[in-house]
Amino acid sequence: MKFPVRLFLILGLASFIIVISTIQPAAEYLLGSEYEVRVINGFKDNSSLPLVIWCSSEDADLGGRALQEHDDFSWKMKTNLWNCNHMKCTMKWDQTRKSFEAFKVSRDTYRCGPLKRCFWMVTENGFYFSNDEVNWNKDFSW
């Protein structure tokens, strides 16, 4: 091969690699990624009154559960261009209700970290998010 052709091929390959690396999140969105989503009952003492959770999306209804202390409700979320990319949950504690998006691809693609783990802990004080179950950040109150 002549030098200009080799240079053209090398530059083309380098450009391709740069473009692919910058659109990696978009590619994951189009091709799909699987996320682990988990909602944990973090109440200190609600043994007489469980925390009730019901989760659904446009594509799926995961149903409801009554969570006792430290119980959890978990599922896998597969994202792609053609399927629903969010899951909404409604929590009920005594007479208080709160709905929230347990998974939203536009918000959680980066927030759930490289291991694609999205954890929620619901306590008397509010809703906390973590991607490692060690560092919890309060997202909102009841």
Residue pairs with C-beta under 8 A, 6 or more apart in sequence:
20 27
25 109
25 110
28 79
28 109
29 79
29 80
29 81
29 85
29 105
29 109
30 80
30 81
31 80
32 78
32 79
32 80
32 83
33 78
33 79
33 109
33 116
34 76
34 77
34 78
34 79
34 116
35 76
35 77
35 78
35 79
35 103
35 108
35 112
35 116
35 117
35 118
36 74
36 76
36 77
36 116
36 117
36 118
37 74
37 75
37 76
37 77
37 87
37 102
37 103
37 118
37 119
37 120
38 72
38 73
38 74
38 117
38 118
38 119
38 120
39 53
39 55
39 67
39 72
39 73
39 74
39 89
39 102
39 119
39 120
39 121
39 122
40 70
40 71
40 72
40 119
40 120
40 121
40 122
41 50
41 51
41 67
41 68
41 69
41 70
41 71
41 72
41 122
42 70
42 121
42 122
42 123
42 128
43 51
43 69
43 93
43 122
43 123
43 124
44 69
44 123
44 124
45 69
46 68
46 69
46 93
47 68
47 69
49 93
49 94
50 66
50 67
50 68
51 66
51 67
51 91
51 92
51 93
51 122
52 64
52 65
52 66
52 67
52 91
52 92
52 93
53 64
53 65
53 67
53 73
53 89
53 90
53 91
53 92
54 62
54 63
54 64
54 65
54 89
54 90
54 92
55 61
55 62
55 63
55 73
55 75
55 87
55 88
55 89
55 90
55 102
56 62
56 87
56 88
57 84
57 86
57 87
57 88
58 84
59 83
59 84
60 84
60 87
62 73
62 75
62 87
65 71
65 73
67 73
75 87
77 87
77 103
77 118
79 85
79 105
85 104
85 105
85 106
86 101
86 103
86 104
86 105
87 101
87 102
87 103
88 99
88 100
88 101
88 102
89 99
89 100
89 101
89 102
90 97
90 98
90 99
91 97
91 98
91 99
91 100
91 122
93 122
93 142
96 142
98 127
98 142
100 127
100 139
100 140
101 107
102 118
102 120
103 118
108 118
111 118
111 129
111 131
112 118
112 131
113 131
113 132
115 131
117 131
117 132
117 133
118 129
118 131
119 129
119 130
119 131
119 132
119 133
120 127
120 128
120 129
121 127
121 128
121 130
121 136
122 128
125 138
125 141
126 138
126 139
126 140
126 141
126 142
127 138
127 139
127 140
127 141
127 142
128 136
128 137
128 138
128 139
129 136
129 137
129 139
130 136
130 137
